């Protein structure tokens, strides 16, 4: 797996990419899934990782939503269980629960940031800022990510509590031009709206 794909995976792992260790030796597979509205994005990811897959993205139905009872469509594909993916599993799931690695500042690149925002970013058009959903991480982990955004990418960022008491990251409107300049050549065309382009 080349350097570019590894950098992309770092960003995807920070988001909702699902990894499963399949063998005692550590072979790991990756499961990519999005709602049908993000079909083009999943197809883009598949175009990057297709040489590691046995089959193309497939449409299917999720189980009924527990709150509403509605059934939603999804699109998904799986990367084969491979030894080269174990390094990611080891870093992000050291005790079978996803964490933010302490050395994330060394692992994270602008390309990784672009794909993290593709997965977990939301651009607030009216007030010109970006929110990154970090709801599943601890305050300490969120603070570590903010430290990377500030010190590695020069992006003014801070944490906010969501409605459930978890933390999300806001990239300030004062840093949106910096973010756009950094990511414009890297973020997929279909996802540029996530950074206000």
C-alpha positions in Angstrom: 0.0 0.0 0.0 1.5 3.3 -1.0 2.2 6.4 1.2 -0.8 8.3 -0.2 -3.3 5.6 0.7 -1.8 5.2 4.1 -2.2 8.9 4.8 -5.9 8.7 3.6 -6.5 5.8 5.9 -5.2 7.8 8.9 -8.0 10.3 8.3 -10.6 7.6 7.7 -9.7 5.8 10.9 -10.2 9.0 12.8 -13.7 9.0 11.3 -16.1 6.1 11.2 -14.0 3.5 9.3 -14.6 0.1 10.8 -11.6 -2.3 11.2 -11.8 -5.9 12.2 -8.9 -8.1 13.1 -9.6 -11.5 11.4 -6.7 -13.7 12.3 -4.5 -14.4 15.3 -1.5 -13.2 13.1 -3.3 -9.8 12.9 -4.7 -9.8 9.4 -7.3 -7.0 9.3 -10.1 -6.0 7.0 -11.8 -2.7 6.6 -15.5 -2.0 6.1 -16.5 1.2 4.3 -20.2 2.1 4.5 -22.3 5.2 3.9 -25.9 6.1 3.4 -27.0 6.0 -0.3 -26.8 9.8 -0.5 -23.0 9.4 -0.3 -22.9 6.9 -3.2 -20.5 9.0 -5.2 -18.1 9.3 -2.3 -18.0 5.6 -1.6 -17.4 5.0 -5.3 -14.5 7.4 -5.1 -13.0 5.5 -2.1 -13.5 2.3 -4.0 -11.6 3.7 -6.9 -8.7 4.3 -4.6 -8.7 0.9 -2.8 -10.2 -1.4 -5.5 -7.0 -3.4 -5.9 -7.5 -4.6 -2.3 -11.1 -5.7 -2.8 -12.8 -8.7 -4.2 -16.1 -7.0 -5.2 -17.5 -3.6 -6.1 -19.6 -1.5 -3.7 -23.0 -3.0 -3.0 -26.4 -1.5 -2.1 -28.3 -3.0 0.8 -30.9 -2.1 3.4 -30.0 -1.3 7.0 -32.1 -2.7 9.9 -35.0 -0.4 10.8 -34.0 2.7 12.7 -34.7 2.1 16.4 -36.1 5.6 16.9 -38.2 6.0 13.8 -38.7 2.5 12.4 -37.6 3.8 9.0 -35.4 1.6 6.8 -32.5 3.3 5.1 -30.4 2.2 2.1 -26.7 2.0 2.3 -23.7 1.4 0.1 -20.7 -0.5 1.2 -17.5 -2.4 0.3 -14.9 -4.3 2.1 -11.1 -4.4 1.8 -9.7 -7.9 2.1 -8.1 -9.1 5.4 -4.5 -8.2 4.9 -1.3 -8.2 7.0 -0.5 -4.6 5.9 -3.6 -3.3 7.6 -2.7 -4.6 11.0 -0.4 -1.7 11.7 -3.5 0.6 11.6 -5.5 -1.7 13.8 -2.7 -1.9 16.3 -2.4 1.9 16.4 -6.1 2.7 16.5 -7.5 -0.3 18.4 -4.7 -1.3 20.9 -7.3 -2.7 23.4 -10.1 -3.5 20.8 -11.6 0.0 21.3 -10.9 2.8 18.9 -8.7 5.6 20.3 -6.8 8.6 19.1 -3.1 7.5 19.1 -0.8 9.6 21.2 1.5 10.1 18.2 -1.2 11.3 15.9 0.7 14.5 15.2 3.4 12.4 13.5 0.9 10.3 11.6 -1.5 13.1 10.4 -1.0 14.9 7.1 -3.0 17.4 5.1 -4.3 14.4 3.0 -5.4 12.6 6.1 -7.2 15.8 7.3 -9.0 16.1 4.0 -10.4 12.6 4.3 -11.3 13.0 8.0 -13.3 16.0 7.1 -15.0 14.1 4.2 -16.2 11.6 6.8 -16.9 13.7 9.9 -16.9 17.3 8.7 -19.8 19.7 8.4 -19.5 23.2 6.9 -21.8 25.8 8.5 -22.5 28.1 5.6 -24.1 31.0 7.4 -21.3 31.4 10.0 -18.4 30.1 7.9 -16.9 27.5 10.2 -16.3 23.7 10.1 -17.5 21.2 12.7 -15.8 17.9 13.0 -17.8 15.2 14.8 -15.6 13.7 17.5 -18.5 12.7 19.7 -17.1 9.2 20.4 -13.7 10.4 21.7 -12.8 11.5 25.2 -12.1 15.2 26.1 -8.4 14.3 26.3 -8.4 12.8 22.8 -10.3 15.8 21.4 -7.8 18.1 23.0 -5.0 16.1 21.4 -6.6 16.5 18.0 -7.1 20.2 18.5 -3.4 20.5 19.4 -2.6 18.9 16.1 -4.9 21.2 14.1 -3.5 24.3 15.8 0.2 23.4 15.9 0.6 21.3 12.7 -1.9 23.0 10.4 -2.2 26.5 11.9 -6.0 26.1 12.2 -7.7 27.9 15.1 -9.8 25.2 16.7 -11.6 24.5 19.9 -14.0 22.0 21.5 -17.7 22.3 22.1 -20.2 20.1 23.8 -22.9 18.5 21.7 -26.5 18.0 23.0 -25.4 14.7 24.7 -22.4 16.1 26.6 -19.9 14.7 24.1 -17.3 16.9 22.4 -17.0 18.1 18.8 -14.3 20.3 17.2 -15.0 23.6 15.6 -12.5 25.1 13.2 -12.9 28.8 13.5 -14.2 31.0 10.7 -10.9 32.9 11.0 -9.1 29.7 9.8 -11.4 28.8 6.9 -9.3 30.4 4.2 -6.2 28.6 5.6 -8.2 25.3 5.6 -9.5 25.8 2.1 -6.0 26.7 0.8 -4.5 23.6 2.4 -7.1 21.1 1.3 -8.4 22.4 -2.0 -5.9 20.4 -4.0 -6.4 17.3 -1.9 -10.1 16.9 -1.0 -12.2 15.0 -3.6 -14.2 17.4 -5.8 -17.5 15.9 -4.7 -16.7 16.7 -1.1 -15.4 20.3 -1.4 -18.7 21.6 0.0 -17.5 20.2 3.4 -15.0 23.1 3.5 -17.2 25.7 1.9 -15.9 25.4 -1.7 
